[in-house]
Amino acid sequence: WDDQQPLLHLNFSLLAVTLLTSFGSSMLYGYNLAVVNSPARYIKDFYNHTIVSRNGTGVSEETLTVLYSATVSIFAIGGLVGSLMVGMLVTKFGRKGTVVNSTVLVFVAGSLMGFSRICGSPEMVIFGRFVTGIHSGISLSAVPMYLGEIAPKNLRGFLGLVPSIFICLGVFTAQVLGLQELLGKEEHWPLFLSLVVVPTCVQLILLPWFPESPRYLLIEKHNIHATITALKWYRAKCNIQAEIEEMQEEQRSLSSVETLSVWQLLLDGSVRWQVVSVAVINVGMQLSGIDAIWFYTNDIFQNAGIPASQIQYTTVGTGAIEIIAGLIGCFTIERLGRRPLIIGGFGVMGIFCSGITLSLVLQERISFMRYVSVGCVVGIIAGFCIGPAGVPFLMTAELFKQSHRPAAYTVGGSLNWISNFTVGFVFPFLQMSAGSFCYLVFSGVCLLVSTYVFFIIPETKNKTFMEISQMFSTKEAVPETQALSLPDQLKLKKMNGYGALESGSLEFDSSTSAI
């Protein structure tokens, strides 16, 4: 009955932390993805004027395009740097500590971009983009990890997808504020780029009052009192004994109490399938072509014969569709599970990517095909936001135990950013050489990821982290009863090393894990 109505377990603290971290960190990622699109012309003009005033001569259009491309894509390089640091940061400062401390980067970046025109410095814009990239790289991993650890198991999916809705909301906000009537005028672009400091201010004022992740406090800091306090904050009902026992069971089962490095994670045979799965869904998320679609929506709409003055409003419309699709995913994930959302999401994207190729090839002969291509863009974006936008980050939290999780996020996050950068860099060339057939490449990637998830990744809905790792260990064709009885025997031997629970609760422990 509880599992049918998981929202009953949602209390104020859980909801507040989810909204604060998503609003102050995840939303900035979406905002920064889209913010440079509408003021592109003004930023190039500013670069040109500055170079003229310094050197006395202007530069060619190609050089300006290279400078502008650097401004756009250096964000992804910053993201890669941030994602490589995240494992070390979450182990040292904790999950919440990392989210709070990394806000410094946003204030630095906002100041650099906001004052760049007054100082006449294009370098400040580019460096500011790099610094916001670092912040996004850290928060894209730290926020889902923090939320995944504080959520009760039947709310993990729901809370884990909230950041992806805020990413869509960030894209939407940047599209709306970029309209001519608002901040889309030439004089406003430094303000437009530096608005990122507002959500971060709200987060910085409120988030420090909430407790750290209970799992981090217990398993890594061995602080039982702080763990109980934190759990009382985050649980509607006060039956926290069972949950603490489950964490202590996980603590005992860890092969090493120390957090693993990335290299140790890659060499650990017991989690090979989990690592491969995280790599596949993170790379697939970026190589699905969603960035190419976002980046070139305006061109596709132009080809469809939508008047130039109306295109900006059409783009805002697609932003609204993203948010609706994200909400659908968020509210259905605990009912449907992770697998249907990610298989369905990638499947839909694959079909619509083929549809774009078909409509672009045929639009010379059949006029209504132009509108089909617009429909396909909407379909791809909706398919992406329902599942592939948020589930990969959630799955990274779910597929690993405490000691492996930071390294897993480093691997998943860095692959995500490398693929993001690659698509941004390669797509224009791919488009030149393959024309409208380039979307078939993305279609193939989506269908391959969908197939992989269908055959390899088990459903993780409503399971504890221990149960999930046992599901993967039984992949080695060991009957489940054997696979479960072995850890229980080991547990009795390991007990003395940790001391902690009386024998009564231990018997209860082994009986629950065998269900």
N, C-alpha and C positions, 0 to 999 in steps of 0.2 A: 504494500500500500504506500509506504514511504517513497519507494522508487518511482511510483506512478506520479507522485507530486513532489518532485525534488525541490521545487522553489520554497516549500515549507521550511527547508533547512537554511534558507538565505536570511541572514540577519543584517543589521545596519552596518556593522564594522566590515563584514565581507564585501557588501555592495559598495561601501564608501571607498575602500582600498582599491577595488576593481576599477571603479570610475575614475579615481584620482590618478592611478598609475597609467590608465589608458589615455586619459585626457592630457596629462602632463608629459607623457613620453611617446606612446604609440601614435597619437594623433599628429605629432610633429613630423614623423616619418612620412605620412601621407601628404602632409602640407608641403614638405620640402621636395617631394617627388614632382608636384604639380606647379609649385610657385614660380618656377623660372619660365614656364611656357608663355604666359600672356605678356610679361614685360620684355621678352627677348629682344625686340627691336630697340627699346630704350637702353637696355644694357649694352648692346653693341654700339649704339651711338655714343654712350658715355665712354666706352673703351676707346673709340675712335678719337673723340675730342681730347681725351687725356693724352693719347699718344701724339696727337698733333701739337698740343701745347708743350709737350716735353721735347719732341724731336723736330718740330717745325714742319714735318710732312706726315700725311696720313698713311694708312696701311691698306693693303688690298682686301677685297671682300672675303677671299679665302682665309687670310690670316685672322680676320674678325670671327669668321665661322669657327676656326680652330680654337680661338680664345673662348668663344661662347660654349663650344662643346666641352672644353676643359672645365668651364664653370659648372656645367650640368653633370659631367661624369665624375668629377673629383669627389662628389658626394658619395659615390659608390666605393671609391678607394678609401675614404674616411670610414665608411661602414665596415669595410673589410678589416681595417686596423682595429676598430672598436670590437668587432666580433672575435678577433684573436685575443683581445685582452680580457674578455668577459669571464672566462673560466677562473683566472687568477683573482679578478675583482670580487666575484660572488663568494669565493672561498675566504677571502681576507675580510671584506666588509659586510658580508651577509647579503641576502637577496634585496631586502629593503634598503640597506645601507648603500648598496651599489646604485639603486634607482635614485636615491636622494643625493648622493655625492656627485653623480654624473651631471646633475643640473648645472653645475659650474660651467660646463662646456657650452650650454645653450646661451648663458649670459655673455660669455666671451664671443661666441659666434654672432649673436644678435647685435652686440656693440660694433663688431668689425663691419658687418654688412650695413648697419644703420648709418654709421658715420663715414662710409666709404666715399660718398659723393662729396661731402664737405671737405674731406681730406684729399680728394682727387686721386684716389688709389684703387685701380682695378684689382691689385693684388689682395686688398682687404676683402673684396667680394669673394675671390676664389678661395682664399684661406678660410674665410668665414663658412663657406660651403663645406670645406674639408672638415672643419671642427664640428658642424652640425651632423655631418656624416658619421664621425666617431661616436657622437651621442646616440644616433639612431642605431648604429651597430651594437652598442652596449644594450640599449633598452629593448631592441627587438628580441634579444635573448633573455635579458634579466627579468622583464615584466612577465612573460609567460611562465618562466621558471618560478617566480615568486607566487603568482596566482595559482599555478598547478600544485604548489606545496601547501598553500593555506586553505584550499578548497576541500570540502568533504568529497568523498569519491563520487557521489551521485550528482555533484554540481561542477565537477572539474571541466567537463566539456562546455557547459554553458558559460562559465566564467572565463575559460580559456579562449573563447571566440570573441569576447567583448573587445579585446584590443584590436582585432581585425576590423570590427565595425568602426572603431575610432580611426583606424588608418583610412578607411573609405571616407569617413567624415572629414578627415584632414584634407584629402584630395578635393572633396566637395567644397570645403571652406575656401581653399585656394582658388578654385574655379569661380566661385561666387564673388569673392573679394577682387578678383582680377577683371571683373566686368568694367567697361568704360565708366559706368555711372558711379562706381565705388573707388577702388584703388588702382584702376587700370590706366590712369593718366600718367604722363611722363614724370611729373614732379613727385609722384607718390611711391615710385618703386623701391627706394631704400627702406621706407617704412613698411611696405608690403613684405619685403624679405625678412625684416627684423621683428615682425609681430610674434614670432615663435616664443619670445620671452614671456608673453602674457600667460599661456596655460602653465608654463613651468613655474611661474611665480605662485600661482594658486597651489600647485602640487607641493612646492617647497614650504609653504606656510602650514599646510594641513597634514601631509603624509608623515612627518616625523613623530606625530602623536600616536600613531598606530604601531602595534608590535611587529617584530621580525617573524619570519617563517618558523613555526614550531618545529618542523622537521630539522631545520638547520640548527636551531637551539639545542635540540636533544641529541641528534646523531653526530653533529660535528663539534658542538660546544659542550656537550654532556651537562647541560644546565637544566635539570628537571623542573626546578621552581619556575624559571622563566617560560619553560614549555607549557606548564599547566596554566600560567597566567595568559599566555598568548592564545591557547586553545579556548579558554573561557571567553576571550574577546570574539573569537571567530566562529563559535558554535552557538546555534539557537538553543539547543537542549544541552543540558550539562552532563550528558553521559560521555565523558571524555576518557574514562578508564580504558575502554576497549581500544580506542584510537592510540592511546599512549602505548598499550601492549603491542599493537601492530607495528608501531615505529620501533619499539625495542626489539621486536623479532627481526625487523629489517636490519637494525644495527648489528645484531649478533650474526646475521647471515652474510654480512659484507666480507668479501675476501680480504680486504685491507681497510683499516679504519681511515687511513689517509685518502684524500681525494686523488684520483688517478690523473696523470698528465695525458695529453692527446696521444702521445706515442704509446703509452701503456694501454690506452683504450683501443687503439688500432691493433695492438698485438694480442689483446685478450680474446681468445677463441670463444669464450662462453657468450660473448655478446656480438658475435660476428654478424648475425642476421639483423640485429637491431641497428648496427652501424650502417650496414648496406641499405636498410630501409630508410633511415634518416637521410642518407646521402641521396637516394633516389627521389624521395618526395621533395627535398629542398631544391635540388637541381631542376627537377621537373616543374616546380612551381615557377621558376624564372624562365626556363626554356619553353614554357607553354606559350610564349609569345605575348603574354599580357602586357609587358613593358612596351613592346613594339606597337601594340594596339593603342595603349594610352598615349604614346608619344606621337602617333600619326593619325589620331582620330580626325583631326581637322582636315587633313588631306583626303581621307576617305569620304568625309561629309561633303567636301568640295566637289569631288568626282561625282557624288550622288546628285549634284545640281542644287544643293542648298545654298541660298544667297550668302555671300561673305558676311554681311552684317548680322545674319541670324546664327552663324556657326557657333559663336560663343555661348548662345543660349542653349543650343542643342547639346553642347559639351556639358553644360551644367545639368541638363536632363539626364545624361548618362551617369553623372555623379550621383544623382538621386536614386537611380536604379541600383547602383552599387550598394548604397546604404540599405535599401529594401531587401536586396538579396542577402546581405550580411545578416540582417535581423532574422530572416527566414532560417538561415543556417544556425544561428545562435539559439533560436527557440525550438528547433527540431532535433538538435544534436543529441540531447539526452533521451529522446524517444527513439530516434532512428539508429543512433550510434555513429561512430567515426567513419566506418567503411563506406556506407551508402553515400555519405556526403562527399568523400574524396573520390570514390570511383565514379559517382554520378557527375560531380563537378568537372573532373578531367575528361570524362566521356562526352559531356555536352560541349566542352571547349573544343575537343577534337573534331566533332561533327561540324560545328560552326566555322572552325578554321578552314575546313574543306569547302564549306559553303561560300566563304569569302572568295576563295580562289575561283570557284565556279562562277560566282556573280560578276567578278571583275573580268573574267575571260569573255563572258557572254553579254556584258552590258553594251558593247558596241552594236550588237545585233538586236537584242531585246531590251527596250528602254526601261521596263519596270525593274530589271535586275539591279539598277542603281539602289532602289529602295531595299532590295533583298540584302545588299551589302551592309546597309545601315542596320537592318534587323540582325544580321550576323554579328556585327560589332557589339550590339546590345546583348545578344545571346552569350558571347564569349565573356563579356564583363560580368554578367549575372552568374554564369557557371563558375567563374573564378571566385566571386565573393561568397557564394554559398558554402564552398568547401576548401578548395586549394589555397585561399587567401589566409586562413587562420589555422587549419587543422595541422599542417606540418609542424608549427611551433608547439602546439599542444601535444602532438605525438612524441616530440623529442623529450618532453617532460615525462610522458607516461611510459615510454619503452625502457627507461633506465632507472636503476636504483641510485640512492643518494651519492655514493662514491663516484659513480660514472657520469652523473648528470652534467656537471659543469663542462667536462671535456666533450661530451656529446653535443652540447650547445655550441661550443667553439667550432666543432667540425661542421655541424649543420649550418650555423650562421655564416662561417667563412665561405662554404660552398655556395650558399645562397647569394652572397654578395659578388663572388667571382663570376657566377653565372649571370647575375644582373648586369655587371659591367660588360661581360662578353656580348650579351644580346644587344645592349646599347651601342656597342662599338661595331659589331659585325652586321647588324640588321641593314643599315643603309647600303652596304656593299652587296649583301645577299639580295636586296631588293633590286639593285641595279643589274645584277647578273641573272637572277631567276625571274624577275618581274613579279606578276601576280601569283606565280607558283611557289613563292617563298613561304606562303602560309601553309603549304602542304608539309613542310619540315616540322612546323609547330604542331600540326595535326597529328603527325606520326609520334612525336614526343608525348603528347597528351594521352594517346591511346595506349602507348607502351607503359606509361606510369600507371594508368588505370588497370591494365592487365596484371602488372606486378603486384599492386595492392590487393587485387582480387585473389591472387594465388598465395601470397606470402604473409601479409600482415593480418594478424588475428584481431577480432573486435576487442577493444579495451574499455568499453563502456561499463561503468559501475564496478570496476575491479580495483583491488588495492595494488600498489606498486609491486608487492611480493608476488601476487597471483599472476600479474602480467609477465614478470621475468620467468616464472615457472612455466607459463604457456609457451614461451620461446624455448626454454630448455627441453620441453617435451617434443620439440620439432625434430630432435635427434632420434626420433622413432623409439623412444623409451615409453612403455605403457605408463599412463598417468599415475597409477597407484604407486608404482615403484619410484617414479621420479619424486613423488611427494613424501614417501616414507623415508627416503635417504636423508633429506635435509632435517627431518624430525629426529633421526638418530643422532646426526651430527650436532643438532641443537642441544641435546642433552649433554653431550661431551663438552660443547663450547660454553655451556651455562657457567661453569666454575670460573672461566676466564673473566666474565663480565659481572657475575653476581647480579641480582636485581630483582627477579620475580620469585615469589614463593612457588612451590611445586604445584599447588592447585591451579594457578592460572596457567602454568605450563601445559598441563593436560588439556585445558580448555583451548590453549593455543594450537596444539597439534590437531585437535579434532576440527577446529574451524578451517585450518588450511587444507584439510583433506576433502572438504565438501566440494 
